[in-house]
Amino acid sequence: MEISISIFLRLFLSTIFFISASMKLFSVEQVKRTIRNLGFNDALWILIVIVEYAIAGILLVDNYYYFLFFIALLLIFFLFLNIKTMLEKKNIKCNCFGDFLNESFGIHTIFRIMLLLSSVLYLIYIKDQSRVLELPFLNMIAYSLLFTGILISYLLISTIINSIKT
């Protein structure tokens, strides 16, 4: 079975949200601090983690299409929250991937959100109902590991660049 762009994007997004939620679990205090600095109750962290795990799982099931609108709204909200933080000239650590990526809200975070949002909007636009769960299990694992490797490489490169700057 050939992998479609739709399946590729769904596995990519699912992996990103799964890793993001998992990394937040290792940095609970930092995530709570970010949420507090944004003006929300720091107990919101658990809802964020649950929603990210739910997104990761729902993208793998067959009837995921209408849930994409919810994901798009969440990403748009996060985008505006990022822009608001930048306009107010607040230096708030993003904690998108917990404490593993030392980055504040800013233009890089906007680009990452736009990448995710454009992937979701593409999936909404094409209305492809490809079945991820019909992929052979090992293929699903291989693609998820590929995306995980890319993400970890990005995190390592970002960390090296940040340490060189300081």
Phi, psi and chi 1 to 4 in degrees:
 res  aa     phi    psi   chi1   chi2   chi3   chi4
   1 MET       -  126.9  169.3 -172.4 -112.2      -
   2 GLU   -78.5  144.0 -123.9  179.6   79.9      -
   3 ILE   -87.7  132.1 -171.5  162.8      -      -
   4 SER   -88.0  165.2   69.1      -      -      -
   5 ILE   -60.5  -38.2  -67.5  173.8      -      -
   6 SER   -60.1  -49.8  170.1      -      -      -
   7 ILE   -63.9  -42.3  -69.7  175.9      -      -
   8 PHE   -56.6  -49.1 -178.1   82.9      -      -
   9 LEU   -66.1  -39.8  -71.9  175.0      -      -
  10 ARG   -63.9  -43.0  -74.0  169.8   59.6 -166.5
  11 LEU   -66.2  -38.8  -72.6  171.1      -      -
  12 PHE   -61.1  -51.8  168.4   72.7      -      -
  13 LEU   -64.0  -41.8  -70.3  167.1      -      -
  14 SER   -60.6  -43.6  178.2      -      -      -
  15 THR   -64.5  -44.5  -58.1      -      -      -
  16 ILE   -59.7  -49.0  -67.3  -68.3      -      -
  17 PHE   -66.3  -36.9  -78.8  103.4      -      -
  18 PHE   -64.7  -46.0 -179.4   82.9      -      -
  19 ILE   -66.9  -40.8  -69.1  171.9      -      -
  20 SER   -59.5  -47.6  175.3      -      -      -
  21 ALA   -63.7  -43.1      -      -      -      -
  22 SER   -64.0  -41.7  -61.2      -      -      -
  23 MET   -68.3  -30.6  -70.2 -179.8  153.7      -
  24 LYS   -64.6  -31.9  -77.6  178.4  177.7   70.8
  25 LEU   -65.5  -23.6  -69.7  176.1      -      -
  26 PHE   -89.7   -4.3  -68.2  104.9      -      -
  27 SER  -136.9   43.6  -49.6      -      -      -
  28 VAL   -56.4  -46.4  173.4      -      -      -
  29 GLU   -63.9  -39.7  -70.2  -52.4  -46.7      -
  30 GLN   -68.0  -39.5  -69.3   84.8   -5.4      -
  31 VAL   -64.4  -43.6  173.1      -      -      -
  32 LYS   -59.7  -41.1  -75.9 -178.8  178.7 -179.0
  33 ARG   -62.7  -43.2 -173.6  175.5  -36.6  121.5
  34 THR   -61.1  -45.9  -64.1      -      -      -
  35 ILE   -62.2  -41.5  -67.7  168.8      -      -
  36 ARG   -62.7  -43.8 -139.2  178.1    4.0 -103.5
  37 ASN   -64.5  -24.7  -70.6  -21.1      -      -
  38 LEU   -84.0   -5.2  -69.1  170.2      -      -
  39 GLY    95.6   14.5      -      -      -      -
  40 PHE  -110.1  164.5  -61.2  102.6      -      -
  41 ASN   -69.0  130.9 -174.9  -38.4      -      -
  42 ASP   -67.8  -10.8   62.5   -2.1      -      -
  43 ALA   -69.8  -11.8      -      -      -      -
  44 LEU   -62.8  -19.2 -176.3   62.6      -      -
  45 TRP   -56.7  -39.7   79.6  -88.9      -      -
  46 ILE   -67.9  -37.0 -169.3   66.7      -      -
  47 LEU   -64.5  -40.9  179.7   62.5      -      -
  48 ILE   -60.5  -45.9  -67.7  169.5      -      -
  49 VAL   -63.6  -44.4  169.9      -      -      -
  50 ILE   -62.4  -44.2  -70.0  169.4      -      -
  51 VAL   -63.7  -41.4  166.6      -      -      -
  52 GLU   -64.7  -41.0  -74.2 -175.7  -22.1      -
  53 TYR   -64.6  -39.7  -83.3  131.3      -      -
  54 ALA   -63.1  -43.8      -      -      -      -
  55 ILE   -59.4  -45.9  -70.9  170.1      -      -
  56 ALA   -57.5  -41.0      -      -      -      -
  57 GLY   -76.2  -43.2      -      -      -      -
  58 ILE   -65.8  -31.6  -70.6  171.9      -      -
  59 LEU   -64.5  -15.4  -75.4  168.4      -      -
  60 LEU   -92.4  -14.8  -61.1  179.0      -      -
  61 VAL   -90.5  167.3  -62.2      -      -      -
  62 ASP   -70.6  -40.4  -67.2  -18.1      -      -
  63 ASN   -96.6   59.9  -63.0  -38.9      -      -
  64 TYR   -97.0  -15.0   73.9   99.6      -      -
  65 TYR   -53.0  -52.1  178.8   75.3      -      -
  66 TYR   -70.1  -21.8  -66.9  105.4      -      -
  67 PHE   -69.6  -22.2 -168.1   69.7      -      -
  68 LEU   -60.0  -33.3  -70.3  172.2      -      -
  69 PHE   -64.6  -39.2  -66.8   96.7      -      -
  70 PHE   -63.7  -44.0  172.7   72.1      -      -
  71 ILE   -62.1  -43.7  -62.5  170.2      -      -
  72 ALA   -60.9  -43.3      -      -      -      -
  73 LEU   -62.2  -42.3  -73.2  174.8      -      -
  74 LEU   -61.9  -43.1  -76.0  175.8      -      -
  75 LEU   -66.5  -39.1  -70.7  169.9      -      -
  76 ILE   -64.5  -42.5  -69.4  167.8      -      -
  77 PHE   -59.1  -46.4  173.0   74.5      -      -
  78 PHE   -64.7  -36.3 -170.3   59.2      -      -
  79 LEU   -62.4  -48.2  178.3   66.6      -      -
  80 PHE   -65.9  -35.0  -77.1  115.6      -      -
  81 LEU   -63.2  -39.9 -167.7   60.0      -      -
  82 ASN   -65.4  -46.4 -170.9  -14.9      -      -
  83 ILE   -63.1  -42.6  -67.9  168.8      -      -
  84 LYS   -59.4  -44.5  177.5 -177.8  176.2  -83.1
  85 THR   -62.5  -40.5  -57.7      -      -      -
  86 MET   -66.6  -43.8  -74.9  177.9   54.5      -
  87 LEU   -65.0  -32.4  -68.6  174.9      -      -
  88 GLU   -81.8   -0.4  -67.7  173.3   -8.3      -
  89 LYS    56.3   37.4  -62.6 -172.6 -170.5  -51.4
  90 LYS   -89.1  140.0  -68.0 -178.4  179.9  176.8
  91 ASN  -103.8   89.0 -173.1   15.4      -      -
  92 ILE  -113.8  129.6  -61.2  175.8      -      -
  93 LYS   -66.8  136.6 -170.1  167.9  179.7 -144.6
  94 CYS   -69.4  -49.6  176.1      -      -      -
  95 ASN    58.6   28.9  -82.6  -55.0      -      -
  96 CYS   -60.0  -35.5  -61.5      -      -      -
  97 PHE  -119.1   44.7  -66.6   99.3      -      -
  98 GLY    63.2 -145.5      -      -      -      -
  99 ASP   -87.8    5.9 -159.7   27.6      -      -
 100 PHE   -82.3  -14.3  -66.0   91.1      -      -
 101 LEU  -127.3  112.4 -177.0   61.0      -      -
 102 ASN   -86.8   80.9 -172.0   18.8      -      -
 103 GLU  -139.5  138.6 -170.4  169.9  -33.1      -
 104 SER   -93.2  164.5  -63.1      -      -      -
 105 PHE   -56.8  136.4  -76.3  101.3      -      -
 106 GLY   174.0 -162.2      -      -      -      -
 107 ILE   -64.5  -35.4 -163.1   72.3      -      -
 108 HIS   -65.4  -39.5  -67.8   99.0      -      -
 109 THR   -66.0  -38.1  -52.7      -      -      -
 110 ILE   -61.8  -43.2  -71.2  174.5      -      -
 111 PHE   -63.3  -40.1  -75.1  133.9      -      -
 112 ARG   -65.2  -42.7  -77.4 -162.3  -51.6  -90.7
 113 ILE   -63.1  -42.3  -64.3  167.7      -      -
 114 MET   -63.0  -37.0  -66.7  -57.0  -66.1      -
 115 LEU   -62.5  -47.8  172.6   68.5      -      -
 116 LEU   -64.5  -44.4  -64.0  175.3      -      -
 117 LEU   -63.8  -41.6 -176.2   58.4      -      -
 118 SER   -65.6  -34.1   60.5      -      -      -
 119 SER   -64.0  -44.6  -61.9      -      -      -
 120 VAL   -65.5  -44.2  170.2      -      -      -
 121 LEU   -63.6  -36.1  -67.3  175.8      -      -
 122 TYR   -61.6  -44.7  176.7   80.7      -      -
 123 LEU   -63.9  -36.5  -71.1  171.1      -      -
 124 ILE   -66.1  -43.9  -70.4  171.2      -      -
 125 TYR   -64.7  -44.4  175.2   73.3      -      -
 126 ILE   -80.7  -16.4   63.6  167.6      -      -
 127 LYS    50.0   34.4  -64.2 -177.8 -177.0  177.0
 128 ASP   -75.2  132.0 -177.4   27.6      -      -
 129 GLN  -110.5   36.7  -67.0  -64.2  -40.6      -
 130 SER   -57.0  148.6  -61.3      -      -      -
 131 ARG  -101.0  105.8  -60.8  177.7 -177.9  -91.0
 132 VAL   -63.2  -39.8  171.1      -      -      -
 133 LEU   -72.1   -6.9  -63.3  177.4      -      -
 134 GLU   -85.8  -11.0  -72.2 -178.2    1.1      -
 135 LEU   -65.3  145.7  -84.9  177.2      -      -
 136 PRO   -57.9  139.8  -23.4   32.1      -      -
 137 PHE   -53.7  -42.6 -177.7   71.0      -      -
 138 LEU   -65.1  -33.0  -70.4  177.1      -      -
 139 ASN   -66.1  -41.9  -73.8   13.3      -      -
 140 MET   -60.6  -44.6  -75.6  177.1   51.6      -
 141 ILE   -63.8  -42.8  -63.5  -62.9      -      -
 142 ALA   -61.6  -45.7      -      -      -      -
 143 TYR   -64.7  -42.2  -74.6  112.0      -      -
 144 SER   -62.5  -40.3  -67.2      -      -      -
 145 LEU   -66.9  -36.5  -71.4  174.3      -      -
 146 LEU   -60.5  -48.9  170.0   68.1      -      -
 147 PHE   -64.6  -38.3  -59.4  137.1      -      -
 148 THR   -63.1  -42.7  -57.8      -      -      -
 149 GLY   -62.3  -41.6      -      -      -      -
 150 ILE   -63.3  -45.0  -69.2  168.6      -      -
 151 LEU   -64.1  -44.1 -178.6   59.8      -      -
 152 ILE   -64.8  -38.6  -70.8  172.1      -      -
 153 SER   -61.6  -42.5  -62.8      -      -      -
 154 TYR   -60.9  -45.6  170.7   76.7      -      -
 155 LEU   -62.5  -42.2  -66.0  172.7      -      -
 156 LEU   -65.5  -44.8  -74.0  172.6      -      -
 157 ILE   -63.0  -42.4  -69.4  168.3      -      -
 158 SER   -61.4  -41.6  -66.2      -      -      -
 159 THR   -65.1  -41.8  -57.5      -      -      -
 160 ILE   -65.1  -44.3  -70.3  169.4      -      -
 161 ILE   -62.6  -43.4  -69.7  170.7      -      -
 162 ASN   -63.7  -37.4  -74.9  -24.9      -      -
 163 SER   -72.6  -30.2   66.5      -      -      -
 164 ILE   -69.7  -38.1  -70.9  172.2      -      -
 165 LYS   -65.0  -31.0  -73.4 -179.2 -179.4  178.0
 166 THR   -93.8      -   57.0      -      -      -
